[in-house]
């Protein structure tokens, strides 16, 4: 397996969406290829950091305001139906 | 090396099914419960795509209103959330096009070659690189970094990796093929990793704290 082959499978590997044989081949590659090991490790970390970062959370006051606006428009739509 | 943890389902499917059925029959309270259930997700997706707070607020309102108006046509063959995400993504892309009329924005935007995503810099990161920064600095870094991705890559990454939709659900929500979702996801992940290198790579001694 070449590094390019490894990269092609990286997404499925990280998502655990590959068959056992391919997984074993990828892990064998990781045993000796430090560059791919680093790429795999830092890509996994990238995903986890974004997932855990709580970027763009909706503040409670804005949430209430938006919901109230939505439901008021839905009510108007109902009354005109 | 372990694989990444999968995000749990937001809510049990049967409960959602009951709410959607009631809302389809005109129960506004049931629809409000659906709004409560997914407004945070829709806001995050909208903000990631539009990169603008006011636009994201508009998208939340427009997407839910459109969902409400189109509920009678919703066939319940897919999950309500996937259907809602599809509406929200379309609304968000429309906002983005209005704001940047000089540049056509599409999910099919795929001008970069595979070479553009090939790793250039191989540097390991410290075990908890995010701890080098305080919360506000980290958010600023992550926000700036993801803004640099093409909208099509950004959207796939956000749906799959931040919101936890499956590859199939992402494909359905974005009307893309599964191979297209996988290809964009790989490139989005690799490009983000490459861009975060400068903030997170292991410092040599004498480099200072950051």
Interface residues (C-beta under 8 A of the other chain):
Chain A: X7 X8 X10 X11 X12 X13 X14 X15 X16 X17 X27 X30 X35 X37 X38 X39 X40 X41 X42 X43 X44 X45 X46 X47 X48 X49 X50 X51 X53 X55 X56 X57 X58 X62 X63 X66 X67 X69 X70 X71 X73 X74 X75 X77 X78
Chain B: X1 X3 X4 X5 X6 X7 X26 X28 X31 X32 X35 X36 X39 X40 X43 X44 X47 X48 X56 X57 X60 X61 X64 X65 X68 X69 X118 X119 X122 X123 X124 X125 X129 X130 X138 X139 X142 X143 X146 X157 X161 X162 X164 X167 X182 X185 X186 X189 X190 X192 X193 X196 X197 X200
